[in-house]
Amino acid sequence: SENPAHGQLHTANQKLAVTSSLGSKRGAINRQINALSVWFNADHEAYYTLARVEGPLPHTRVGEESCVWLGSDKDNYAKLRITYDESFAHAFLFMMESDGVPSPPTLLKLDGVDSVRTLDLFLLVTPAARTIVPAFSVNGNARQSIGEGVFVKERVSGLFFGPRIN
């Protein structure tokens, strides 16, 4: 973490809890300052990234979110988040940014949030097809895709599917 005073890592009961209070997707603060990074070789077989949010969902103010994030840096990433919005209450928002240019977001409202015990956020990645598809699962039920996902342009595909992906 670049600024440990604004983030905490806790381990207990075989779980890793990450809490971060600093950062923004806008302006000069767009640095993913407290993102948890794990480098791995992502240029071979299909894989997925996963973030589990344990209920009840804590997001009750506009802008609060939990997410799963995949990419090489702040300008080249895909992100699926569960967020709170005045119009939709709890909703999934998927977006991708390539060379600093965001793609049009995909939005899906999440109903029945009071019954959520666990919410799994997935990014399903197929390097050979250069695709990233967002998906979710509520309470361990079947995984559901959100939209069609995105096709990663060849020019920047190494930033998403290369040997040093975050």
DSSP file (Angstrom, degrees, kcal/mol; ACC not computed):
  #  RESIDUE AA STRUCTURE BP1 BP2  ACC     N-H-->O    O-->H-N    N-H-->O    O-->H-N    TCO  KAPPA ALPHA  PHI   PSI    X-CA   Y-CA   Z-CA
    1    1 A S              0   0    0      0, 0.0    33,-0.2     0, 0.0    32,-0.1   0.000 360.0 360.0 360.0 136.2    0.0    0.0    0.0
    2    2 A E        +     0   0    0     31,-1.6    32,-0.1     1,-0.3    31,-0.1   0.800 360.0  25.5 -72.7 -29.9    1.3    3.4   -0.9
    3    3 A N    >   -     0   0    0     30,-0.3     3,-2.2     1,-0.1    -1,-0.3  -0.712  67.2-178.3-137.6  83.3   -0.4    5.0    2.1
    4    4 A P  G >  S+     0   0    0      0, 0.0     3,-1.5     0, 0.0    -1,-0.1   0.729  77.8  70.9 -59.2 -23.8   -1.0    2.5    4.9
    5    5 A A  G 3  S+     0   0    0      1,-0.3     3,-0.0     3,-0.0    -2,-0.0   0.734 101.7  46.3 -65.0 -19.4   -2.7    5.0    7.1
    6    6 A H  G <  S+     0   0    0     -3,-2.2    15,-3.1    14,-0.0    16,-0.6   0.233 114.7  45.3-107.4  12.5   -5.7    4.8    4.7
    7    7 A G  E <   -A   20   0A   0     -3,-1.5     2,-0.4    13,-0.2    13,-0.2  -0.994  60.6-161.3-152.2 153.2   -5.9    1.1    4.4
    8    8 A Q  E     -A   19   0A   0     11,-2.8    11,-2.4    -2,-0.3     2,-0.4  -0.995   5.9-158.1-138.8 143.6   -5.9   -2.0    6.6
    9    9 A L  E     +A   18   0A   0     -2,-0.4     2,-0.4     9,-0.2     9,-0.2  -0.985  17.2 179.6-117.6 131.4   -5.3   -5.7    6.1
   10   10 A H  E     -A   17   0A   0      7,-2.1     7,-2.9    -2,-0.4     2,-0.5  -0.989  11.3-163.7-130.7 140.0   -6.6   -8.1    8.6
   11   11 A T  E     +A   16   0A   0     -2,-0.4     2,-0.3     5,-0.2     5,-0.2  -0.992  26.9 138.2-123.6 130.5   -6.4  -11.9    8.7
   12   12 A A  E >   +A   15   0A   0      3,-1.4     3,-1.2    -2,-0.5    -2,-0.1  -0.932  65.9  12.4-163.3 144.6   -8.6  -14.0   10.9
   13   13 A N  T 3  S-     0   0    0     -2,-0.3     3,-0.1     1,-0.3    -2,-0.0   0.855 129.0 -60.3  54.0  38.8  -10.6  -17.2   10.5
   14   14 A Q  T 3  S+     0   0    0      1,-0.2     2,-0.4     0, 0.0    -1,-0.3   0.797 111.6 118.2  60.3  32.6   -8.7  -17.9    7.2
   15   15 A K  E <   -A   12   0A   0     -3,-1.2    -3,-1.4     2,-0.0     2,-0.6  -0.955  56.9-143.8-127.7 147.6  -10.0  -14.7    5.6
   16   16 A L  E     -A   11   0A   0     -2,-0.4     2,-0.5    -5,-0.2    -5,-0.2  -0.958  17.2-166.2-108.7 119.6   -8.3  -11.7    4.3
   17   17 A A  E     -A   10   0A   0     -7,-2.9    -7,-2.1    -2,-0.6     2,-0.5  -0.929   1.7-167.5-108.3 127.3  -10.2   -8.4    4.9
   18   18 A V  E     -A    9   0A   0     -2,-0.5     2,-0.4    -9,-0.2    -9,-0.2  -0.962   5.7-178.4-116.6 125.2   -9.1   -5.4    3.0
   19   19 A T  E     +A    8   0A   0    -11,-2.4   -11,-2.8    -2,-0.5     2,-0.4  -0.991   3.7 175.4-124.3 129.5  -10.4   -1.9    4.0
   20   20 A S  E     +A    7   0A   0     -2,-0.4   -13,-0.2   -13,-0.2    -2,-0.0  -0.999  15.2 176.8-136.7 133.7   -9.4    1.2    2.1
   21   21 A S        +     0   0    0    -15,-3.1     2,-0.4    -2,-0.4   -14,-0.1   0.403  60.2  74.1-115.7   0.9  -10.7    4.7    2.7
   22   22 A L        +     0   0    0    -16,-0.6    12,-0.4   -19,-0.1     2,-0.2  -0.925  62.7  67.2-121.7 142.1   -8.6    6.7    0.2
   23   23 A G        -     0   0    0     -2,-0.4     2,-0.3    10,-0.1     7,-0.2  -0.509  42.0-152.8 135.5 160.1   -8.8    7.0   -3.6
   24   24 A S        -     0   0    0      5,-0.8     8,-0.4    -2,-0.2     7,-0.3  -0.982  24.2-133.8-157.1 154.5  -11.0    8.2   -6.4
   25   25 A K  S    S+     0   0    0     -2,-0.3     2,-0.4     5,-0.1     5,-0.1   0.350  86.0  80.0 -91.7   6.5  -11.7    7.4  -10.0
   26   26 A R  S >  S-     0   0    0      3,-0.0     3,-0.9     0, 0.0     4,-0.2  -0.866  91.4 -29.3-117.8 147.1  -11.5   11.1  -10.8
   27   27 A G  G >  S-     0   0    0     -2,-0.4     3,-1.5     1,-0.2    -3,-0.1  -0.024 112.7 -16.6  59.8-149.2   -8.6   13.5  -11.4
   28   28 A A  G 3  S+     0   0    0      1,-0.3    -1,-0.2     3,-0.0    -4,-0.0   0.646 127.8  65.4 -70.0 -16.7   -5.2   13.4   -9.8
   29   29 A I  G <   +     0   0    0     -3,-0.9     2,-2.4     1,-0.1    -5,-0.8   0.510  68.1 110.6 -84.9  -2.8   -6.3   10.9   -7.1
   30   30 A N    <   +     0   0    0     -3,-1.5    -5,-0.1    -4,-0.2    -1,-0.1  -0.445  40.0 114.7 -72.1  76.4   -7.0    8.2   -9.7
   31   31 A R  S    S-     0   0    0     -2,-2.4    -1,-0.2    -7,-0.3    43,-0.1   0.392  78.5-124.8-128.1   1.1   -4.0    6.0   -8.6
   32   32 A Q    >   +     0   0    0     -8,-0.4     3,-1.7    -3,-0.3    -2,-0.1   0.919  45.4 176.1  50.8  44.0   -5.5    2.8   -7.2
   33   33 A I  T 3   +     0   0    0     -4,-0.4   -31,-1.6     1,-0.3   -30,-0.3   0.786  69.5  27.6 -57.9 -37.0   -3.5    3.8   -4.1
   34   34 A N  T 3  S+     0   0    0    -12,-0.4    -1,-0.3   -33,-0.2     2,-0.1   0.043  85.1 138.6-116.5  27.0   -4.6    1.0   -1.8
   35   35 A A    <   -     0   0    0     -3,-1.7     2,-0.6    -4,-0.1     0, 0.0  -0.462  57.8-119.2 -69.0 142.5   -5.4   -1.7   -4.3
   36   36 A L        -     0   0    0     -2,-0.1     2,-0.4   -35,-0.0    -1,-0.1  -0.755  35.2-156.5 -83.3 122.7   -4.3   -5.2   -3.4
   37   37 A S        +     0   0    0     -2,-0.6     2,-0.4     2,-0.0   129,-0.1  -0.858  22.3 172.7-110.8 135.4   -1.8   -6.4   -6.1
   38   38 A V        -     0   0    0    128,-0.7     2,-0.3    -2,-0.4    -2,-0.0  -0.956  20.9-148.6-136.4 117.6   -0.9   -9.9   -7.0
   39   39 A W        +     0   0    0     -2,-0.4     2,-0.3   127,-0.1   127,-0.2  -0.686  30.0 151.1 -88.4 137.9    1.3  -10.4  -10.1
   40   40 A F  B     -B  165   0B   0    125,-1.6   125,-1.9    -2,-0.3     2,-0.7  -0.975  52.4 -88.9-156.9 165.4    0.9  -13.5  -12.2
   41   41 A N        +     0   0    0     -2,-0.3     3,-0.3   123,-0.2   123,-0.1  -0.723  42.7 171.7 -83.5 114.3    1.2  -14.8  -15.8
   42   42 A A        +     0   0    0    120,-2.1    -1,-0.1    -2,-0.7     5,-0.1   0.040  49.7  91.7-113.0  24.8   -2.1  -14.1  -17.5
   43   43 A D  S    S+     0   0    0      3,-0.0    -1,-0.2    84,-0.0     3,-0.1   0.278  81.2  49.8-106.6  13.9   -1.3  -15.0  -21.1
   44   44 A H  S    S+     0   0    0      1,-0.3    84,-0.4    -3,-0.3    -2,-0.1   0.520  97.8  15.1-114.8-102.9   -2.3  -18.7  -21.2
   45   45 A E  S    S-     0   0    0      1,-0.1    -1,-0.3    82,-0.1    80,-0.0  -0.286  82.2 -88.3 -81.6 161.2   -5.5  -20.4  -20.0
   46   46 A A        +     0   0    0     80,-0.1     2,-0.3    -3,-0.1    80,-0.2  -0.342  56.3 161.5 -62.6 147.4   -8.8  -18.9  -19.2
   47   47 A Y  E     -C  125   0C   0     78,-2.1    78,-3.2    -5,-0.1     2,-0.3  -0.911  26.0-134.2-153.9 176.7   -9.2  -17.8  -15.5
   48   48 A Y  E     -C  124   0C   0     -2,-0.3     2,-0.3    76,-0.2    76,-0.2  -0.985   6.2-140.8-140.0 154.8  -11.2  -15.6  -13.3
   49   49 A T  E     -C  123   0C   0     74,-1.8    74,-1.7    -2,-0.3     2,-0.4  -0.866  25.0-164.1-107.9 151.2  -10.7  -13.1  -10.5
   50   50 A L  E     -C  122   0C   0     -2,-0.3     2,-0.4    72,-0.2    72,-0.2  -0.997  18.3-176.1-141.9 136.8  -13.0  -13.1   -7.6
   51   51 A A  E     -C  121   0C   0     70,-2.0    70,-3.0    -2,-0.4     2,-0.5  -0.999  16.9-152.3-127.7 132.6  -13.9  -10.7   -4.7
   52   52 A R  E     -C  120   0C   0     -2,-0.4     2,-0.5    68,-0.2    68,-0.2  -0.913   5.0-164.3-108.3 128.5  -16.4  -11.8   -2.0
   53   53 A V  E     -C  119   0C   0     66,-3.0    66,-2.5    -2,-0.5     2,-0.4  -0.948  15.3-142.5-107.6 124.5  -18.5   -9.3   -0.2
   54   54 A E  E     -C  118   0C   0     -2,-0.5    64,-0.3    64,-0.2    63,-0.1  -0.757  37.2 -83.0 -92.6 133.5  -20.1  -10.6    3.0
   55   55 A G  S    S+     0   0    0     62,-3.1     2,-0.2    -2,-0.4    62,-0.1  -0.245  97.7  66.1 -80.1 168.6  -23.6   -9.4    3.7
   56   56 A P  S    S-     0   0    0      0, 0.0    58,-0.1     0, 0.0    -2,-0.1   0.517  91.6-115.3 -68.5 152.3  -25.5   -7.6    4.7
   57   57 A L        -     0   0    0     56,-0.5    -2,-0.1    -2,-0.2    59,-0.0  -0.366  21.9-154.6 -61.6 128.8  -24.2   -5.2    2.0
   58   58 A P        +     0   0    0      0, 0.0     2,-0.9     0, 0.0    -1,-0.2   0.545  59.3 109.4 -83.5  -5.9  -22.5   -2.3    3.7
   59   59 A H        +     0   0    0      1,-0.2    -2,-0.1     5,-0.1     3,-0.1  -0.593  25.0 135.7 -82.1 106.8  -23.1    0.2    0.9
   60   60 A T        +     0   0    0     -2,-0.9     2,-0.4    24,-0.1    -1,-0.2   0.403  53.4  69.9-129.4  -2.6  -25.7    2.8    2.0
   61   61 A R  S >  S-     0   0    0     -3,-0.1     3,-2.2    23,-0.0    23,-0.4  -0.921  94.4 -91.6-118.1 147.0  -24.2    6.1    0.9
   62   62 A V  T 3  S+     0   0    0     -2,-0.4    23,-0.2     1,-0.3     3,-0.1  -0.292 112.2  20.2 -54.7 130.0  -23.8    7.3   -2.7
   63   63 A G  T 3  S+     0   0    0     21,-1.7    -1,-0.3     1,-0.3     2,-0.2   0.201  86.1 131.0  95.0 -15.3  -20.4    6.3   -4.0
   64   64 A E    <   +     0   0    0     -3,-2.2    20,-1.3    20,-0.2    -1,-0.3  -0.495  33.9 161.2 -70.2 141.4  -19.6    3.5   -1.6
   65   65 A E  E     -G   83   0D   0     18,-0.2     2,-0.3    -2,-0.2    18,-0.2  -0.993  38.4-152.6-156.6 158.8  -18.5    0.4   -3.4
   66   66 A S  E     +G   82   0D   0     16,-1.8    16,-2.7    -2,-0.3     2,-0.3  -0.969  34.8 170.6-127.3 146.5  -16.7   -3.0   -3.2
   67   67 A C  E     -G   81   0D   0     -2,-0.3     2,-0.4    14,-0.2    14,-0.2  -0.962  38.3-129.5-152.3 165.4  -15.1   -4.3   -6.4
   68   68 A V  E     -G   80   0D   0     12,-2.3    12,-2.3    -2,-0.3     2,-0.4  -0.980  34.3-168.4-115.9 136.9  -12.9   -6.8   -8.2
   69   69 A W  E     -G   79   0D   0     -2,-0.4     2,-0.4    10,-0.2    10,-0.2  -0.968  12.3-177.9-133.6 138.3  -10.3   -5.1  -10.4
   70   70 A L  E     +G   78   0D   0      8,-2.6     8,-2.9    -2,-0.4     2,-0.3  -0.995  33.2  87.2-138.8 130.4   -8.0   -6.5  -13.0
   71   71 A G  E    S-G   77   0D   0     -2,-0.4    95,-1.4     6,-0.3     6,-0.2  -0.972  71.0 -95.9 166.7-176.6   -5.4   -4.6  -15.0
   72   72 A S  E    S-     0   0D   0      4,-1.8     2,-0.3    -2,-0.3     5,-0.1   0.705  92.6 -21.1-100.4 -24.7   -1.8   -3.3  -15.3
   73   73 A D  E >  S-G   76   0D   0      3,-1.1     3,-1.3    -3,-0.1    -1,-0.2  -0.937  82.7 -68.3-167.8-174.7   -2.3    0.2  -14.0
   74   74 A K  T 3  S+     0   0    0     -2,-0.3     3,-0.2     1,-0.3   -42,-0.1   0.628 128.1  45.3 -67.3 -14.2   -4.8    3.1  -13.3
   75   75 A D  T 3  S+     0   0    0      1,-0.2    25,-2.7   -44,-0.1    26,-0.3   0.420 113.0  48.6-108.6  -0.4   -5.3    3.6  -17.1
   76   76 A N  E <  S+G   73   0D   0     -3,-1.3    -4,-1.8    22,-0.2    -3,-1.1  -0.752  82.4 107.7-143.2  90.0   -5.7    0.0  -18.2
   77   77 A Y  E     -GH  71  97D   0     20,-1.8    20,-3.1    -2,-0.3     2,-0.4  -0.981  51.6-136.4-156.8 162.8   -8.1   -2.0  -16.1
   78   78 A A  E     -GH  70  96D   0     -8,-2.9    -8,-2.6    -2,-0.3     2,-0.4  -0.975  27.7-174.4-122.3 142.8  -11.5   -3.7  -16.0
   79   79 A K  E     -GH  69  95D   0     16,-2.8    16,-2.3    -2,-0.4     2,-0.5  -0.994  17.8-167.6-144.7 132.1  -13.6   -3.4  -12.8
   80   80 A L  E     +GH  68  94D   0    -12,-2.3   -12,-2.3    -2,-0.4     2,-0.3  -0.986  24.0 176.6-115.5 125.0  -16.9   -4.8  -11.6
   81   81 A R  E     -GH  67  93D   0     12,-2.4    12,-2.4    -2,-0.5     2,-0.5  -0.929  31.8-141.7-129.1 152.5  -18.3   -3.1   -8.5
   82   82 A I  E     +GH  66  92D   0    -16,-2.7   -16,-1.8    -2,-0.3     2,-0.3  -0.963  42.0 165.7-105.0 128.5  -21.3   -3.3   -6.4
   83   83 A T  E     -GH  65  91D   0      8,-2.7     8,-2.2    -2,-0.5     2,-0.5  -0.847  37.8-114.2-140.2 169.6  -22.2    0.2   -5.5
   84   84 A Y  E     + H   0  90D   0    -20,-1.3   -21,-1.7   -23,-0.4     2,-0.3  -0.945  33.5 172.8-112.7 132.3  -25.0    2.4   -4.0
   85   85 A D  E  >  - H   0  89D   0      4,-2.7     4,-2.7    -2,-0.5   -23,-0.0  -0.994  37.9-128.6-138.4 141.2  -26.7    4.9   -6.2
   86   86 A E  T  4 S+     0   0    0     -2,-0.3    -1,-0.1     1,-0.2     4,-0.1   0.839 109.7  46.3 -59.9 -33.2  -29.8    7.1   -5.5
   87   87 A S  T  4 S+     0   0    0      1,-0.1    -1,-0.2     2,-0.1    -3,-0.0   0.876 129.6  19.7 -77.2 -38.5  -31.5    6.0   -8.7
   88   88 A F  T  4 S-     0   0    0      1,-0.3     2,-0.5    20,-0.0    22,-0.3   0.467  84.1-149.5-111.9  -4.4  -30.8    2.3   -8.5
   89   89 A A  E  < S+H   85   0D   0     -4,-2.7    -4,-2.7    20,-0.1     2,-0.5  -0.589  80.8  13.6  61.0-117.0  -30.1    1.7   -4.8
   90   90 A H  E    S+H   84   0D   0     -2,-0.5    20,-2.7    20,-0.4     2,-0.3  -0.744  86.1 158.9 -89.5 131.1  -27.7   -1.3   -5.0
   91   91 A A  E     -HI  83 109D   0     -8,-2.2    -8,-2.7    -2,-0.5     2,-0.4  -0.991  39.9-120.3-149.1 153.0  -26.4   -1.9   -8.5
   92   92 A F  E     -HI  82 108D   0     16,-3.6    16,-2.1    -2,-0.3     2,-0.4  -0.763  26.8-169.4 -89.1 140.6  -23.5   -3.6  -10.4
   93   93 A L  E     -HI  81 107D   0    -12,-2.4   -12,-2.4    -2,-0.4     2,-0.4  -0.978   1.8-171.2-133.8 121.4  -21.4   -1.4  -12.5
   94   94 A F  E     +HI  80 106D   0     12,-2.7    12,-2.4    -2,-0.4     2,-0.3  -0.934  15.2 159.6-112.0 133.7  -18.9   -2.9  -15.0
   95   95 A M  E     -H   79   0D   0    -16,-2.3   -16,-2.8    -2,-0.4     2,-0.4  -0.988  22.9-155.4-148.8 158.6  -16.4   -0.7  -16.8
   96   96 A M  E     -H   78   0D   0     -2,-0.3     7,-3.3   -18,-0.2     2,-0.4  -0.986   4.5-159.6-132.7 143.6  -13.1   -0.9  -18.6
   97   97 A E  E     -HJ  77 102D   0    -20,-3.1   -20,-1.8    -2,-0.4     2,-0.4  -0.995   9.0-176.1-124.9 130.9  -10.5    1.7  -19.2
   98   98 A S  E >  S- J   0 101D   0      3,-2.2     3,-1.8    -2,-0.4   -22,-0.2  -0.990  74.4 -12.1-130.7 122.8   -7.9    1.3  -21.9
   99   99 A D  T 3  S-     0   0    0     -2,-0.4   -23,-0.2     1,-0.3    -1,-0.1   0.832 130.1 -56.1  54.3  34.2   -5.1    3.9  -22.4
  100  100 A G  T 3  S+     0   0    0    -25,-2.7    -1,-0.3     1,-0.2   -24,-0.1   0.489 114.8 117.0  81.3   2.9   -7.0    6.1  -20.0
  101  101 A V  E <   -J   98   0D   0     -3,-1.8    -3,-2.2   -26,-0.3    -1,-0.2  -0.914  58.7-139.6-108.5 116.2  -10.2    6.1  -22.1
  102  102 A P  E     -J   97   0D   0      0, 0.0    -5,-0.3     0, 0.0   -27,-0.0  -0.441  10.4-133.3 -75.0 146.0  -13.2    4.5  -20.3
  103  103 A S        -     0   0    0     -7,-3.3    -7,-0.2    -2,-0.1    47,-0.0  -0.503  43.7 -78.8 -84.1 162.9  -15.6    2.3  -22.2
  104  104 A P        -     0   0    0      0, 0.0    -1,-0.1     0, 0.0    -8,-0.1  -0.460  58.5-118.3 -61.3 132.8  -19.4    2.8  -21.8
  105  105 A P        -     0   0    0      0, 0.0     2,-0.5     0, 0.0   -10,-0.2  -0.335  13.3-136.6 -75.3 156.0  -20.4    1.2  -18.4
  106  106 A T  E     -I   94   0D   0    -12,-2.4   -12,-2.7    40,-0.1     2,-0.4  -0.959  23.1-165.9-109.4 129.2  -22.8   -1.7  -18.0
  107  107 A L  E     +I   93   0D   0     -2,-0.5     2,-0.4   -14,-0.2   -14,-0.2  -0.946  12.6 174.2-121.9 136.7  -25.3   -1.2  -15.1
  108  108 A L  E     -I   92   0D   0    -16,-2.1   -16,-3.6    -2,-0.4     2,-0.1  -0.966  27.1-129.8-142.9 123.9  -27.5   -3.9  -13.5
  109  109 A K  E     -I   91   0D   0     -2,-0.4     2,-0.6   -18,-0.3   -18,-0.3  -0.461  15.9-141.3 -71.7 141.6  -29.7   -3.3  -10.4
  110  110 A L        -     0   0    0    -20,-2.7   -20,-0.4   -22,-0.3     3,-0.3  -0.929  20.3-166.0-105.6 113.9  -29.4   -5.9   -7.6
  111  111 A D        +     0   0    0     -2,-0.6   -22,-0.0     1,-0.2   -20,-0.0  -0.552  63.5  34.0 -92.6 162.3  -32.8   -6.7   -6.0
  112  112 A G    >   +     0   0    0     -2,-0.2     3,-1.6     1,-0.1     4,-0.2   0.838  62.6 160.7  68.7  35.5  -33.4   -8.5   -2.8
  113  113 A V  G >   +     0   0    0     -3,-0.3     3,-1.4     1,-0.3   -56,-0.5   0.744  63.6  70.3 -64.8 -22.4  -30.3   -7.1   -1.0
  114  114 A D  G 3  S+     0   0    0      1,-0.3    -1,-0.3   -58,-0.1    -2,-0.1   0.768  98.3  50.5 -65.5 -23.3  -31.7   -7.9    2.4
  115  115 A S  G <  S+     0   0    0     -3,-1.6     2,-0.6   -59,-0.0    -1,-0.3   0.410  81.5 118.2 -94.1   2.5  -31.2  -11.6    1.7
  116  116 A V    <   +     0   0    0     -3,-1.4     3,-0.1    -4,-0.2   -59,-0.1  -0.590  23.5 160.4 -77.2 117.8  -27.6  -11.4    0.6
  117  117 A R  S    S+     0   0    0     -2,-0.6   -62,-3.1     1,-0.4     2,-0.4   0.758  76.2  10.3 -98.0 -41.1  -25.2  -13.3    2.8
  118  118 A T  E     -C   54   0C   0    -64,-0.3    21,-3.2     2,-0.0     2,-0.5  -0.999  61.9-167.2-138.4 142.5  -22.4  -13.5    0.3
  119  119 A L  E     -CD  53 138C   0    -66,-2.5   -66,-3.0    -2,-0.4     2,-0.5  -0.968   9.9-160.2-129.8 114.4  -22.0  -11.7   -3.0
  120  120 A D  E     -CD  52 137C   0     17,-2.8    17,-1.7    -2,-0.5     2,-0.5  -0.839   1.9-160.0 -98.1 128.3  -19.2  -12.9   -5.3
  121  121 A L  E     -CD  51 136C   0    -70,-3.0   -70,-2.0    -2,-0.5     2,-0.3  -0.933  15.7-172.2-107.6 126.1  -18.0  -10.6   -8.0
  122  122 A F  E     -CD  50 135C   0     13,-2.8    13,-1.9    -2,-0.5     2,-0.4  -0.883  25.3-162.0-120.2 147.9  -16.1  -12.2  -10.9
  123  123 A L  E     -CD  49 134C   0    -74,-1.7   -74,-1.8    -2,-0.3     2,-0.6  -0.970  21.1-154.5-120.4 113.8  -14.2  -11.1  -13.9
  124  124 A L  E     -CD  48 133C   0      9,-3.2     9,-2.6    -2,-0.4     2,-0.5  -0.796  14.7-164.6 -92.7 119.6  -14.1  -14.1  -16.4
  125  125 A V  E     -CD  47 132C   0    -78,-3.2   -78,-2.1    -2,-0.6     7,-0.2  -0.902  20.7-179.8-117.4 129.5  -11.0  -13.8  -18.6
  126  126 A T  E >>> - D   0 131C   0      5,-2.3     5,-1.7    -2,-0.5     4,-1.1  -0.853   5.1-173.7-124.9  94.2  -10.2  -15.6  -21.8
  127  127 A P  T 345S+     0   0    0      0, 0.0     3,-0.5     0, 0.0    -1,-0.1   0.870  82.6  56.9 -57.5 -40.3   -6.8  -14.5  -23.1
  128  128 A A  T 345S+     0   0    0    -84,-0.4   -83,-0.1     1,-0.3   -85,-0.0   0.859 117.2  34.7 -62.0 -34.8   -7.1  -16.4  -26.4
  129  129 A A  T <45S-     0   0    0     -3,-0.6    -1,-0.3     2,-0.1    23,-0.1   0.520 106.2-129.7 -93.7  -7.3  -10.3  -14.6  -27.3
  130  130 A R  T  <5 +     0   0    0     -4,-1.1    22,-3.2    -3,-0.5     2,-0.3   0.903  59.7 140.0  57.6  45.9   -9.2  -11.3  -25.6
  131  131 A T  E   < -DE 126 151C   0     -5,-1.7    -5,-2.3    20,-0.2     2,-0.4  -0.903  40.0-167.7-122.4 150.3  -12.4  -11.1  -23.6
  132  132 A I  E     -DE 125 150C   0     18,-2.0    18,-2.6    -2,-0.3    -7,-0.2  -0.986  12.4-172.3-132.2 121.9  -13.3  -10.1  -20.1
  133  133 A V  E     -D  124   0C   0     -9,-2.6    -9,-3.2    -2,-0.4     2,-0.2  -0.966  15.7-138.8-119.4 126.1  -16.9  -10.8  -18.9
  134  134 A P  E     +D  123   0C   0      0, 0.0    12,-2.8     0, 0.0     2,-0.3  -0.577  30.9 164.1 -81.2 147.4  -18.3   -9.6  -15.6
  135  135 A A  E     -DF 122 145C   0    -13,-1.9   -13,-2.8    10,-0.3     2,-0.3  -0.963  16.7-160.8-153.4 166.4  -20.4  -12.0  -13.5
  136  136 A F  E     -DF 121 144C   0      8,-2.2     8,-3.1    -2,-0.3     2,-0.3  -0.968   6.3-156.2-148.1 163.5  -21.8  -12.4  -10.0
  137  137 A S  E     -D  120   0C   0    -17,-1.7   -17,-2.8    -2,-0.3     2,-0.5  -0.987  10.9-149.8-142.7 133.8  -23.2  -15.0   -7.6
  138  138 A V  E >  S-D  119   0C   0      4,-0.4     3,-1.9    -2,-0.3   -19,-0.2  -0.914  78.5 -14.0-107.3 127.0  -25.5  -14.4   -4.7
  139  139 A N  T 3  S-     0   0    0    -21,-3.2    -1,-0.2    -2,-0.5   -20,-0.1   0.800 124.8 -58.7  55.8  34.2  -25.3  -16.7   -1.7
  140  140 A G  T 3  S+     0   0    0    -22,-0.2    -1,-0.3    -3,-0.2     3,-0.1   0.557 101.0 138.8  76.8   7.5  -23.3  -19.3   -3.6
  141  141 A N    <   -     0   0    0     -3,-1.9    -1,-0.2     1,-0.2     3,-0.1  -0.117  64.9 -50.9 -74.9-179.4  -26.0  -19.8   -6.3
  142  142 A A        -     0   0    0      1,-0.1    -4,-0.4    -5,-0.1    -1,-0.2  -0.160  63.9-106.0 -56.0 143.3  -25.2  -20.1  -10.0
  143  143 A R        -     0   0    0     -6,-0.1     2,-0.4    -3,-0.1    -6,-0.2  -0.492  34.4-157.9 -70.8 138.6  -23.0  -17.5  -11.5
  144  144 A Q  E     -F  136   0C   0     -8,-3.1    -8,-2.2    -2,-0.2     2,-0.1  -0.980  10.6-131.9-123.2 130.3  -24.8  -14.9  -13.7
  145  145 A S  E     -F  135   0C   0     -2,-0.4     2,-0.6   -10,-0.2   -10,-0.3  -0.453  10.4-140.9 -76.4 152.1  -23.1  -12.9  -16.4
  146  146 A I        -     0   0    0    -12,-2.8     3,-0.4    -2,-0.1   -40,-0.1  -0.924  63.6 -44.2-114.0 103.3  -23.7   -9.1  -16.6
  147  147 A G  S    S-     0   0    0     -2,-0.6    -1,-0.1     1,-0.2   -41,-0.0  -0.206  90.4 -57.0  70.4-165.7  -23.9   -8.1  -20.2
  148  148 A E  S    S-     0   0    0      1,-0.3    -1,-0.2    -3,-0.1     2,-0.1   0.580  71.2-136.6 -89.7 -13.1  -21.6   -9.3  -23.0
  149  149 A G        -     0   0    0     -3,-0.4     2,-0.3   -16,-0.1    -1,-0.3  -0.465  31.0 -66.6  83.7-163.7  -18.4   -8.2  -21.5
  150  150 A V  E     -E  132   0C   0    -18,-2.6   -18,-2.0    -2,-0.1     2,-0.5  -0.932  26.1-135.9-131.1 151.8  -15.6   -6.5  -23.4
  151  151 A F  E     -E  131   0C   0     -2,-0.3     2,-0.5   -20,-0.2   -20,-0.2  -0.921  26.8-135.8-102.5 128.6  -13.2   -7.3  -26.2
  152  152 A V        -     0   0    0    -22,-3.2     5,-0.1    -2,-0.5   -54,-0.0  -0.762  21.3-118.8 -92.1 124.6   -9.7   -6.0  -25.5
  153  153 A K    >>  -     0   0    0     -2,-0.5     3,-1.2     1,-0.1     4,-0.8  -0.286  18.6-123.1 -61.1 143.3   -8.0   -4.4  -28.5
  154  154 A E  H >> S+     0   0    0      1,-0.3     3,-0.8     2,-0.2     4,-0.5   0.851 107.3  66.3 -56.6 -37.0   -4.8   -6.1  -29.7
  155  155 A R  H 34 S+     0   0    0      1,-0.3    -1,-0.3     2,-0.1     3,-0.1   0.820 117.6  23.6 -57.5 -33.1   -2.8   -2.9  -29.3
  156  156 A V  H X> S+     0   0    0     -3,-1.2     3,-1.7     1,-0.1     4,-0.6   0.316  90.6 106.5-114.3   6.9   -3.3   -3.0  -25.5
  157  157 A S  H XX S+     0   0    0     -4,-0.8     4,-3.1    -3,-0.8     3,-1.3   0.828  73.4  62.9 -60.4 -32.2   -4.0   -6.7  -24.9
  158  158 A G  H 3X S+     0   0    0     -4,-0.5     4,-1.0     1,-0.3     6,-0.3   0.769  96.3  59.7 -63.1 -24.2   -0.5   -7.2  -23.4
  159  159 A L  H <4 S+     0   0    0     -3,-1.7    -1,-0.3     2,-0.1    -2,-0.2   0.711 118.4  29.0 -75.0 -20.0   -1.5   -4.9  -20.6
  160  160 A F  H << S+     0   0    0     -3,-1.3    -2,-0.2    -4,-0.6    -1,-0.1   0.720 133.8  27.3-107.4 -31.1   -4.4   -7.2  -19.7
  161  161 A F  H  < S+     0   0    0     -4,-3.1    -3,-0.2  -118,-0.1    -2,-0.1   0.239  93.4 110.6-120.8  12.6   -3.2  -10.7  -20.7
  162  162 A G  S >< S-     0   0    0     -4,-1.0  -120,-2.1    -5,-0.3     3,-0.5  -0.060  84.5 -87.4 -83.1-173.9    0.6  -10.4  -20.5
  163  163 A P  T 3  S+     0   0    0      0, 0.0    -1,-0.1     0, 0.0    -4,-0.1   0.514 119.0  50.3 -75.5  -4.2    3.0  -12.1  -18.1
  164  164 A R  T 3  S+     0   0    0     -6,-0.3     2,-0.3  -125,-0.1  -123,-0.2  -0.441  72.1 153.9-131.4  61.8    2.8   -9.3  -15.4
  165  165 A I  B <    B   40   0B   0   -125,-1.9  -125,-1.6    -3,-0.5   -93,-0.2  -0.695 360.0 360.0 -94.4 146.7   -0.9   -8.7  -14.8
  166  166 A N              0   0    0    -95,-1.4  -128,-0.7    -2,-0.3   -94,-0.1   0.310 360.0 360.0-103.9 360.0   -2.1   -7.3  -11.5
